[in-house]
Amino acid sequence: MTMDWLPRDNELKDHQLVGDEFFGTEPPCTMYEKKALVNSQTGETVDGLYTAWVTLNNPAQYNSYTTEMVKGVIAGMKKASADRSVVAIIFTAVGDRAFCTGGNTKEYAEYYTLRPREYRDYINLFSGMVDAILDAGAPVICRVNGIRVAGGQEIGQACDLAIASDLANFGQAGTGVGSTPDGGSTDFLPWQLPTTELAIWNCVSNELWSAYKMHRLGHITDVLPVKKLNGEWIRNPLVITDKYVEDGRIVYGEPKTGDEAKKAKEIIKTSETDFSLLDHRINEIVWTLTNLMPMCLMKSIETIRWKKKHFWDANKISAKYWLGANMNMEAYLGFNAFNTEAMTGQRRIDFVKYRQLVAQGHSFDGDLAEQVMPKPKQ
């Protein structure tokens, strides 16, 4: 039905709130790029439609995000969301070692510890990064190009889908370095793992679980090999990829040990890295999303996101104040121990001594820190 006599304003509106001031090309930075949409069935590009790539660029520090990089992720999600030509957002990182290992520990230790107000403001930005992912106006796919740990695991969990390199490992680190996974894992893990017990253990143990294990548990959408040996694809040789049960225990996705692990590391060193299978799978998923009604698609995704948002929103305000205050306590010990590993040869405090002092009612002071912190190497 047409009513040509009705007045119409056909000049397209600009809904952008951000420009390119938060993006860069030299690490550490967040990069933003639009790539032509690919028809995964033919390999041809589609005119006028794109994927937006928001890329963490700090490979020397395992793509840990600095304060400025956090701003870049927020800006990237908002820029892509307001771009009517963007079909999907791909959230990834530079290199083949890490998607992200969380906040930049050097920055935490040297600037934010003992500055609780400053860290609260930083957590405001971090919360804005999670919010920007959960509020994105297009589907967000986490392209997990390597290890996804701590805050990196949390911003990855905020995404709608995850396609992982089979070399990737997933887990937390907070309880070992004086923090808590209140950047999303305490909210998301009970939804994204089969049982509360698995969520608790994954959240607090700091064990790294393989991409195959996480796929088996339903935590990620798909996992693809990224290594070739003599021109042939090989699955991650460091983990058990045959689906079988041993002594009543499922071992698919569990790490190999002993001589098998040593041999596997040599294979990885001598093999070629190739992300083409992973990227083709992402193109397949994006092409599936392209061929759906866009408003119906996003309404469906946003309604599922709401369940994650519910618990995230309930916890995030109290978490930022607690995390800020904790920068004067256990986080001060943990982040500084991690940050001085080159000087001490250790990255953890003496937990047993710390617990003994706490049991004795020792004040949290310089003497306590002196007793539990690693000592410089002689």
C-alpha positions as CSV (number, residue, x, y, z in Angstrom):
1,M,0.0,0.0,0.0
2,T,1.4,3.4,-0.9
3,M,0.3,6.9,0.0
4,D,2.5,9.1,-2.1
5,W,0.7,12.2,-1.0
6,L,1.9,11.8,2.6
7,P,5.0,14.0,3.4
8,R,8.2,12.0,3.9
9,D,11.7,12.9,5.0
10,N,13.9,10.4,3.1
11,E,17.3,11.8,4.2
12,L,19.0,9.1,6.3
13,K,19.6,10.1,9.9
14,D,23.0,9.7,11.6
15,H,22.6,7.8,14.9
16,Q,26.3,7.6,15.8
17,L,27.4,8.7,19.2
18,V,31.1,8.0,18.7
19,G,33.7,8.6,16.0
20,D,37.1,6.9,15.5
21,E,39.0,8.7,18.3
22,F,39.1,5.5,20.5
23,F,40.6,3.3,17.8
24,G,44.2,2.8,16.8
25,T,46.6,0.5,14.9
26,E,49.6,0.4,17.1
27,P,49.5,-1.8,20.3
28,P,48.2,-1.5,22.9
29,C,44.9,-0.4,21.3
30,T,41.5,-1.5,20.1
31,M,41.1,-1.7,16.3
32,Y,37.8,-1.3,14.3
33,E,37.3,-2.5,10.8
34,K,34.4,-3.2,8.5
35,K,34.8,-6.2,6.2
36,A,32.5,-7.1,3.3
37,L,29.9,-9.7,4.0
38,V,30.8,-13.1,2.5
39,N,28.3,-15.5,1.0
40,S,29.7,-18.6,2.6
41,Q,28.2,-20.9,0.0
42,T,29.8,-19.1,-3.0
43,G,32.8,-17.3,-1.4
44,E,31.6,-14.0,-3.0
45,T,31.3,-10.7,-1.2
46,V,28.0,-8.9,-1.0
47,D,27.7,-5.2,-1.9
48,G,26.7,-2.8,0.8
49,L,26.7,-5.3,3.7
50,Y,29.4,-5.9,6.3
51,T,30.7,-7.5,9.4
52,A,32.3,-5.1,12.0
53,W,35.5,-6.4,13.6
54,V,36.4,-5.1,17.0
55,T,39.9,-6.3,17.7
56,L,42.0,-6.2,20.8
57,N,45.6,-5.4,19.8
58,N,48.1,-6.0,22.6
59,P,49.6,-9.4,21.7
60,A,52.8,-8.8,23.7
61,Q,50.7,-8.9,26.9
62,Y,48.3,-11.6,25.7
63,N,45.8,-9.0,24.5
64,S,45.1,-7.8,28.1
65,Y,43.0,-4.7,27.9
66,T,44.3,-1.3,29.1
67,T,42.0,1.5,30.2
68,E,42.1,3.0,26.8
69,M,41.4,-0.3,25.1
70,V,38.3,-0.7,27.2
71,K,37.1,2.6,25.8
72,G,37.8,1.3,22.3
73,V,35.7,-1.8,22.8
74,I,32.8,0.3,24.1
75,A,33.2,2.6,21.1
76,G,33.4,-0.3,18.7
77,M,30.2,-2.0,19.9
78,K,28.4,1.3,19.8
79,K,29.7,2.3,16.4
80,A,28.8,-1.1,14.8
81,S,25.3,-1.0,16.5
82,A,24.5,2.3,14.9
83,D,25.6,1.2,11.4
84,R,22.6,-0.1,9.5
85,S,25.0,-1.9,7.0
86,V,26.5,-4.2,9.7
87,V,25.0,-7.7,9.8
88,A,27.2,-9.0,12.7
89,I,29.9,-7.9,15.1
90,I,33.1,-10.1,15.3
91,F,34.9,-9.6,18.6
92,T,38.5,-11.0,18.4
93,A,42.2,-10.2,19.0
94,V,45.5,-10.1,17.2
95,G,47.7,-13.2,17.0
96,D,47.2,-16.9,17.7
97,R,48.1,-17.1,21.4
98,A,45.4,-15.2,23.2
99,F,41.9,-13.7,22.7
100,C,42.3,-11.9,26.1
101,T,43.7,-12.6,29.5
102,G,41.7,-9.8,31.2
103,G,42.8,-6.5,32.6
104,N,46.4,-5.4,32.1
105,T,48.1,-6.6,35.3
106,K,50.9,-4.1,35.0
107,E,48.5,-1.2,34.9
108,Y,46.5,-2.8,37.8
109,A,49.6,-3.2,40.0
110,E,51.4,0.0,39.3
111,Y,48.4,2.4,39.1
112,Y,45.2,1.0,40.4
113,T,46.3,-0.8,43.6
114,L,45.9,1.5,46.7
115,R,43.7,3.8,44.6
116,P,40.2,2.4,45.2
117,R,38.4,5.5,43.8
118,E,40.4,5.2,40.6
119,Y,39.7,1.5,40.3
120,R,36.0,2.1,40.9
121,D,36.0,4.5,37.9
122,Y,37.9,1.9,35.9
123,I,35.3,-0.7,36.8
124,N,32.6,1.7,35.6
125,L,34.3,1.6,32.2
126,F,34.6,-2.2,32.4
127,S,30.9,-2.5,33.2
128,G,30.2,-0.2,30.2
129,M,32.2,-2.6,28.0
130,V,30.1,-5.6,29.2
131,D,26.9,-3.5,28.8
132,A,27.9,-2.4,25.3
133,I,28.3,-6.1,24.3
134,L,25.0,-7.1,25.9
135,D,23.2,-4.1,24.3
136,A,24.8,-4.4,20.8
137,G,22.4,-3.8,17.9
138,A,23.7,-6.8,15.9
139,P,24.7,-10.3,16.9
140,V,28.1,-10.4,18.6
141,I,30.3,-13.4,17.8
142,C,33.5,-14.0,19.8
143,R,36.2,-15.2,17.6
144,V,38.3,-17.0,20.2
145,N,41.8,-17.0,18.6
146,G,43.6,-18.2,21.7
147,I,43.4,-18.3,25.5
148,R,40.3,-16.7,27.0
149,V,40.9,-16.1,30.7
150,A,39.8,-13.9,33.6
151,G,38.2,-10.6,32.3
152,G,38.8,-11.9,28.8
153,Q,36.6,-14.9,29.6
154,E,34.0,-12.6,31.0
155,I,33.7,-10.2,28.0
156,G,33.7,-13.3,25.8
157,Q,30.8,-14.8,27.8
158,A,28.9,-11.5,27.3
159,C,28.9,-12.3,23.5
160,D,26.0,-14.1,21.9
161,L,28.1,-16.9,20.2
162,A,31.7,-18.1,20.4
163,I,33.7,-19.9,17.7
164,A,37.0,-21.1,19.1
165,S,40.4,-22.2,18.0
166,D,41.0,-25.7,19.3
167,L,44.2,-24.4,20.9
168,A,42.2,-22.0,23.2
169,N,41.7,-22.6,26.9
170,F,39.1,-21.0,29.1
171,G,39.1,-20.1,32.8
172,Q,39.3,-17.6,35.6
173,A,42.3,-16.2,37.6
174,G,40.8,-13.8,40.1
175,T,40.9,-15.8,43.2
176,G,44.6,-16.5,42.7
177,V,45.5,-12.8,42.2
178,G,43.3,-11.2,44.8
179,S,40.1,-10.5,42.9
180,T,36.8,-12.0,42.1
181,P,35.2,-12.9,38.8
182,D,32.4,-10.4,39.3
183,G,33.0,-8.9,35.8
184,G,30.4,-11.4,34.6
185,S,31.5,-15.0,35.4
186,T,29.7,-15.2,38.7
187,D,26.6,-14.1,36.8
188,F,27.0,-16.0,33.5
189,L,28.6,-19.3,34.4
190,P,25.6,-20.8,36.1
191,W,23.7,-20.2,32.8
192,Q,26.5,-21.4,30.5
193,L,27.6,-24.6,32.2
194,P,25.4,-27.6,32.9
195,T,25.4,-27.5,36.8
196,T,26.0,-25.0,39.6
197,E,28.9,-27.2,40.8
198,L,30.7,-27.0,37.5
199,A,30.1,-23.2,37.5
200,I,31.6,-22.9,41.0
201,W,34.6,-25.0,40.3
202,N,35.4,-23.3,37.0
203,C,34.9,-19.9,38.7
204,V,37.2,-20.4,41.7
205,S,39.7,-23.1,40.9
206,N,41.5,-21.2,38.1
207,E,41.8,-24.5,36.1
208,L,42.1,-23.9,32.4
209,W,39.5,-26.0,30.4
210,S,40.1,-26.8,26.8
211,A,37.9,-25.6,23.9
212,Y,36.9,-29.2,23.3
213,K,35.8,-29.6,27.0
214,M,33.9,-26.3,26.8
215,H,32.2,-27.3,23.6
216,R,31.3,-30.7,25.2
217,L,29.7,-28.8,28.1
218,G,27.8,-26.5,25.8
219,H,29.8,-23.4,26.8
220,I,30.8,-22.4,23.3
221,T,29.1,-22.7,19.9
222,D,31.9,-24.5,17.9
223,V,35.6,-25.4,18.0
224,L,37.8,-25.8,14.9
225,P,41.4,-26.9,14.4
226,V,43.9,-24.2,13.5
227,K,47.1,-26.3,13.0
228,K,48.4,-28.1,9.9
229,L,51.2,-30.6,9.8
230,N,52.6,-31.6,6.4
231,G,49.6,-29.8,4.8
232,E,47.0,-31.9,6.8
233,W,44.7,-30.5,9.5
234,I,45.5,-31.8,13.0
235,R,43.4,-31.4,16.1
236,N,45.1,-29.9,19.2
237,P,47.6,-32.6,20.2
238,L,47.7,-31.4,23.8
239,V,44.2,-32.6,24.6
240,I,42.3,-35.9,24.2
241,T,40.0,-35.4,21.2
242,D,38.8,-39.0,20.9
243,K,35.3,-39.3,22.5
244,Y,35.6,-42.1,25.0
245,V,35.2,-42.9,28.7
246,E,38.1,-44.1,30.8
247,D,37.6,-45.6,34.3
248,G,34.0,-44.2,34.3
249,R,35.2,-40.7,33.6
250,I,34.7,-38.7,30.4
251,V,38.1,-37.7,29.1
252,Y,37.2,-36.0,25.9
253,G,38.7,-32.6,26.0
254,E,41.0,-33.3,29.0
255,P,44.7,-32.4,28.8
256,K,47.3,-35.0,28.0
257,T,50.1,-35.5,30.6
258,G,53.7,-36.7,30.8
259,D,55.5,-37.8,27.6
260,E,52.4,-37.4,25.6
261,A,52.2,-33.7,26.5
262,K,55.9,-33.2,25.7
263,K,55.5,-34.8,22.3
264,A,52.4,-32.7,21.7
265,K,54.3,-29.4,22.4
266,E,56.9,-30.4,19.8
267,I,54.2,-31.0,17.3
268,I,52.7,-27.6,17.9
269,K,56.1,-25.9,17.5
270,T,56.7,-27.5,14.1
271,S,53.2,-27.2,12.7
272,E,51.7,-24.3,10.7
273,T,48.9,-22.0,12.1
274,D,45.9,-21.5,9.8
275,F,42.7,-19.8,10.9
276,S,40.9,-20.5,7.6
277,L,38.6,-23.2,8.9
278,L,37.6,-21.1,11.9
279,D,36.9,-18.0,9.8
280,H,34.9,-20.1,7.3
281,R,32.7,-21.3,10.1
282,I,32.2,-17.7,11.2
283,N,31.2,-16.8,7.7
284,E,28.7,-19.7,7.7
285,I,27.1,-18.5,10.9
286,V,27.0,-14.9,9.7
287,W,25.5,-16.0,6.4
288,T,22.8,-17.9,8.3
289,L,22.0,-14.8,10.3
290,T,22.0,-12.7,7.2
291,N,19.2,-14.8,5.7
292,L,16.8,-14.1,8.6
293,M,14.4,-11.3,9.3
294,P,16.7,-8.7,11.0
295,M,14.2,-7.3,13.5
296,C,12.9,-10.7,14.4
297,L,16.5,-12.0,14.8
298,M,17.5,-9.2,17.1
299,K,14.3,-9.4,19.2
300,S,15.0,-13.1,19.7
301,I,18.6,-12.5,20.7
302,E,17.8,-9.6,23.0
303,T,15.2,-11.6,24.8
304,I,17.7,-14.4,25.5
305,R,20.3,-11.8,26.5
306,W,17.9,-10.4,29.0
307,K,18.4,-13.5,31.2
308,K,22.2,-12.7,31.4
309,K,21.5,-9.0,31.9
310,H,19.2,-9.7,34.8
311,F,21.9,-11.2,37.0
312,W,24.6,-9.0,35.6
313,D,22.6,-5.8,36.4
314,A,21.7,-7.1,39.9
315,N,25.4,-7.6,40.8
316,K,27.5,-5.0,38.9
317,I,26.9,-2.0,41.1
318,S,27.9,-3.6,44.4
319,A,30.7,-5.4,42.6
320,K,32.4,-2.2,41.4
321,Y,32.5,-0.7,44.9
322,W,33.8,-4.0,46.5
323,L,36.4,-4.4,43.8
324,G,37.5,-0.8,44.3
325,A,37.8,-1.3,48.1
326,N,39.6,-4.6,47.6
327,M,42.4,-2.7,45.8
328,N,43.7,-1.8,49.3
329,M,43.7,-5.4,50.4
330,E,44.1,-8.8,48.7
331,A,44.2,-7.3,45.2
332,Y,47.2,-5.2,46.3
333,L,49.0,-8.3,47.3
334,G,47.9,-10.4,44.3
335,F,48.4,-8.0,41.5
336,N,51.8,-6.8,42.8
337,A,53.0,-10.4,43.2
338,F,52.0,-11.2,39.6
339,N,53.6,-8.0,38.3
340,T,57.0,-8.6,40.0
341,E,57.4,-12.2,38.8
342,A,60.5,-11.2,36.8
343,M,62.2,-10.0,40.0
344,T,61.0,-12.8,42.3
345,G,60.6,-15.9,40.0
346,Q,57.1,-16.3,41.5
347,R,53.7,-14.9,40.6
348,R,51.7,-15.9,43.7
349,I,51.9,-14.9,47.4
350,D,52.5,-17.4,50.1
351,F,48.8,-18.4,50.6
352,V,49.5,-20.7,53.6
353,K,51.4,-18.0,55.4
354,Y,48.7,-15.5,54.6
355,R,46.0,-17.8,56.0
356,Q,48.1,-18.4,59.1
357,L,48.4,-14.6,59.7
358,V,44.7,-14.1,59.2
359,A,44.0,-16.9,61.6
360,Q,46.2,-15.1,64.2
361,G,44.2,-11.9,63.7
362,H,47.2,-10.1,62.2
363,S,46.4,-6.6,60.9
364,F,46.4,-6.1,57.2
365,D,49.5,-3.9,57.1
366,G,53.0,-3.6,55.7
367,D,54.3,-6.3,58.0
368,L,51.8,-8.8,56.7
369,A,52.6,-7.9,53.1
370,E,56.3,-8.3,53.8
371,Q,55.8,-11.8,55.2
372,V,53.6,-13.1,52.3
373,M,54.9,-11.4,49.2
374,P,57.5,-13.2,47.1
375,K,61.1,-12.0,47.7
376,P,63.4,-10.7,45.1
377,K,65.9,-13.3,43.7
378,Q,69.4,-13.1,45.1
